[in-house]
Amino acid sequence: MKKFIRNLSIGQSIMFSTLLVVIVMLISSSIIHYTLFSRSTDNLVESQSREINKQIVLNYENYINSIIETANYVQLASLNLDVDQAYETLQNLYLLNSDLKKDVVSIFLFDQEGYKVLGNEVRERSKSSIHRQPWFIDASEEKKIFHFSYSEGQSVSADRFDQVIFVSKAAKYTQGGTRREGVILIELNFQVITDLAGKTNLGEGGHILILDDDDALIYSSGSYTQHRTGESYAMAKKQIFGGTSATIDNLAMYMNITTLSHTRWRIVTINNVDDIAMTKQRIILILIAIAMLTVLASGSIALVLSRRISHPLKMLEKTMNDIEKGNFNTKVAVTGQREVIRLAASFNSMVDQIRTLMQRVVSEQREKRKTELRALQNQINPHFLYNTLDSIVWLAENQRTEDVITTVVALARFFRISISKGETFIPVKDEISHIKNYMTIQKIRYVDKFSYTLEIDPAIYDFKVMKLILQPIVENAIYHGVGEEKEDIIIRGYKQDGFLIFEVENSGYGITEERIAAIHALLEGTTAQTSVGMRNVYQRLKLYYGEEANIEVSSILDEMTNIKLIMPAVIKSIQEEKS
């Protein structure tokens, strides 16, 4: 068997695997058939439960309709006959209707103040509180509907009943030739609820719950434990409406919830479907046993094939993942199917070529980057040197010897920092010293036509920046800011949200939005104009820091112009610059 499998090609292995898939499909078809059977069974259970619930609800609704008919009948009589003129007739009608129905405890008509107009005798202690009863208030506020409520020990009738159901409704009646408004109340013996519930067989543990409009439990039926009642009651409060399956006391149940018409009460039927559930479980066990035997037989074969094919491929995949993470010194060595072995050899060869090419590209890019940075850096010094030497000649011609000395000393210090032992990146404190020397030279050249202020946070002194990053911006501020009146230049430096930010701000005429847009176009290189200053700084920032760095220009006309340099804050320069 092993020799047979070893000699299989990938195509043959796939064919063999297809046979295994067929076996799985056979198992899947069994599961599908069971699912369809289970769904049909569930539909049958749901349908039967709904019919039972529907019959129970119908019984209660028929009874409710008979009570409503009685209430409508006595209300119509009270409206058509004058209470003052036909009191005896109406009183007998109320008493007769309460006596004829064994479930009706009493029937009353109360006026708007809660005083009895017609009906049975009222309990003495209830006479003064009728208008405060919830059933009276509900009927008075919502006049078009009947209100059903449950009370225990609060019967209005002198013939006291411990448990009664109040049915109340706003009603009109005639008294003294005038139509008046009041409330009709029918008290029902709670026993009728029990009698109607007892007519239905819901199976072992099956029961009925009735909840009022506040989700309070009015009635629960059946011989069951308090735990079961609490469990089904909690489910009924969450379900609100419709049907659902549930397990209560380890019995499979189906719960249906329906709202009784003319009331806001909900009736909940919980019937036993445990026998059907047990049948489904037995079918599941049989199907699982068959499936396990089938899977066990086919799985043993599939395991050998799977390992034969997948193991070398996983090794190849692991090697590919290592290479994706940048480890190009890894090679894959696999055994198994001949196609996989050839694939691994080709892959190793490809990795070797990629590693060679990457090393070449990295070396070339490193040298190119160094060259570009140096070229951009070297653009600054000659430009400044030319202007400074020109100023020294002018000072000498005007016999300003001390200024010549000061300028030459500042220029020497300036170029000492510029050289910086050949390093491209210097500490911020050195860059600031560089700016001070530069300002010394410029103040002599421009004969104190400007003043400057340094506002540098000492906390950033040890951070490194590209040298000569500020001088071109400061030179630009002097060149464009100095005029007839003395100007102020402020140089700020601080750290914010992981970035070093330098601002060069000069007072003066400011610049327009159109000019700011033109400057940005110049920086981006979308115009043909060239610049040794700001564009040089912008190119060096982008070359080293990438998209994280930027130059922002803002201005207020006749007030100031602000140039802001933004770059990531780093303590050391990149390793490339040290190599």
MOMOHU-V296680 format. One record per pair of residues at least 4 apart in sequence whose C-alpha atoms are under 6 Angstrom apart, sorted by the first residue. I is the first residue (numbers start at 0). J is the second residue. D is the distance in whole Angstrom. If there is no record, write none. Layout:
# MOMOHU-V296680
I;J;D + I;J;D
This chain:
# MOMOHU-V296680
1;5;6 + 7;11;6 + 33;37;6 + 34;38;6 + 42;46;6 + 49;53;6 + 52;268;6 + 53;57;6 + 56;60;6 + 57;61;6 + 60;64;6 + 68;72;6 + 76;80;6 + 77;172;5 + 78;172;4 + 78;173;5 + 81;85;6 + 81;173;5 + 81;174;5 + 82;86;5 + 82;174;5 + 83;174;6 + 83;175;6 + 86;90;6 + 90;117;6 + 90;118;6 + 91;95;6 + 93;118;5 + 97;103;5 + 97;105;5 + 102;187;6 + 102;188;5 + 103;187;5 + 104;186;5 + 104;187;5 + 104;188;6 + 105;119;6 + 105;185;6 + 105;186;5 + 106;118;5 + 106;184;6 + 106;185;5 + 107;117;6 + 107;118;4 + 107;183;6 + 107;184;5 + 108;115;6 + 108;116;5 + 108;117;5 + 108;182;6 + 108;183;5 + 109;113;5 + 109;114;5 + 109;115;4 + 109;116;5 + 109;181;5 + 109;182;5 + 110;114;6 + 110;181;4 + 111;181;5 + 113;129;5 + 113;130;5 + 120;156;6 + 120;157;6 + 121;155;6 + 121;156;5 + 121;157;5 + 122;155;6 + 122;156;5 + 122;157;4 + 130;135;6 + 133;137;6 + 137;141;6 + 138;142;6 + 138;168;5 + 138;169;5 + 139;169;6 + 142;169;5 + 145;167;6 + 145;168;5 + 146;166;6 + 146;167;5 + 147;165;6 + 147;166;5 + 148;164;6 + 148;165;5 + 149;164;5 + 150;163;6 + 151;161;6 + 151;162;5 + 152;161;4 + 154;159;6 + 162;189;6 + 163;187;5 + 163;188;5 + 163;189;5 + 164;186;6 + 164;187;5 + 165;185;6 + 165;186;5 + 166;184;6 + 166;185;5 + 167;183;6 + 167;184;4 + 168;182;6 + 168;183;5 + 169;181;6 + 169;182;4 + 170;180;6 + 170;181;5 + 170;182;5 + 171;179;6 + 171;180;5 + 171;181;6 + 172;178;6 + 172;179;5 + 173;177;5 + 173;178;4 + 201;205;5 + 201;270;5 + 202;271;5 + 205;269;5 + 205;270;4 + 205;271;6 + 206;220;5 + 206;221;5 + 206;269;5 + 207;219;6 + 207;220;5 + 207;267;6 + 207;268;5 + 208;218;6 + 208;219;4 + 208;266;6 + 208;267;5 + 209;217;5 + 209;218;5 + 209;265;6 + 209;266;5 + 210;214;5 + 210;215;5 + 210;216;5 + 210;217;5 + 210;264;6 + 210;265;5 + 211;215;5 + 211;264;4 + 212;263;5 + 212;264;5 + 228;232;6 + 240;256;5 + 241;255;6 + 241;256;5 + 242;254;5 + 242;255;4 + 243;253;6 + 243;254;5 + 244;252;6 + 244;253;5 + 245;252;5 + 245;253;6 + 246;250;5 + 246;251;5 + 246;252;6 + 250;273;6 + 251;272;5 + 251;273;4 + 252;270;6 + 252;271;5 + 252;272;5 + 253;269;6 + 253;270;6 + 254;268;6 + 254;269;5 + 255;267;6 + 255;268;5 + 256;266;6 + 256;267;5 + 257;265;6 + 257;266;5 + 258;264;6 + 258;265;4 + 259;264;6 + 259;265;6 + 283;287;6 + 287;291;6 + 290;294;6 + 291;295;6 + 294;298;5 + 298;302;6 + 301;305;6 + 305;309;6 + 306;310;5 + 309;313;6 + 311;333;5 + 321;326;5 + 322;326;5 + 322;327;5 + 330;347;6 + 353;357;6 + 357;361;6 + 360;364;6 + 364;368;6 + 372;376;6 + 373;377;6 + 380;384;6 + 390;444;6 + 391;403;6 + 394;399;5 + 395;399;6 + 402;406;6 + 406;410;6 + 406;440;5 + 409;413;6 + 409;436;5 + 413;433;6 + 413;436;6 + 414;418;6 + 423;465;6 + 424;463;6 + 424;464;5 + 424;465;4 + 424;466;6 + 425;463;5 + 425;464;6 + 425;466;6 + 426;461;5 + 426;462;6 + 426;463;4 + 427;460;5 + 427;462;6 + 427;463;6 + 428;460;5 + 438;442;6 + 441;445;6 + 442;446;6 + 442;447;5 + 448;485;5 + 449;485;5 + 449;486;5 + 449;487;6 + 450;487;5 + 451;487;6 + 451;488;4 + 451;489;6 + 452;489;5 + 453;490;5 + 454;490;6 + 454;491;5 + 455;491;5 + 455;492;4 + 456;492;6 + 456;493;5 + 462;569;6 + 462;570;5 + 463;570;6 + 463;571;6 + 468;536;6 + 470;474;6 + 471;532;5 + 476;480;5 + 477;481;5 + 480;507;6 + 481;486;6 + 486;506;6 + 487;505;6 + 487;506;6 + 488;504;6 + 488;505;4 + 489;503;6 + 489;504;5 + 490;502;6 + 490;503;5 + 491;501;6 + 491;502;5 + 492;500;6 + 492;501;4 + 493;499;6 + 493;500;6 + 494;498;6 + 494;499;5 + 497;568;6 + 498;566;5 + 498;567;4 + 498;568;5 + 499;565;6 + 499;566;5 + 499;567;6 + 499;568;5 + 500;564;6 + 500;565;5 + 501;563;6 + 501;564;5 + 502;562;6 + 502;563;4 + 503;561;6 + 503;562;5 + 504;560;6 + 504;561;4 + 505;559;6 + 505;560;6 + 506;558;6 + 506;559;4 + 507;557;6 + 507;558;6 + 507;559;5 + 508;556;6 + 508;557;4 + 509;554;6 + 509;555;6 + 509;556;4 + 509;557;5 + 509;558;6 + 509;559;5 + 509;560;5 + 510;554;6 + 510;556;6 + 520;525;5 + 521;526;6 + 522;534;5 + 530;534;6 + 531;535;6 + 538;542;6 + 540;544;6 + 540;548;6 + 541;545;4 + 544;548;6 + 548;565;5 + 548;566;4 + 549;565;5 + 550;563;6 + 550;564;5 + 551;562;6 + 551;563;5 + 552;561;6 + 552;562;5 + 553;560;6 + 553;561;5 + 554;559;6 + 554;560;4 + 554;561;6 + 555;559;5
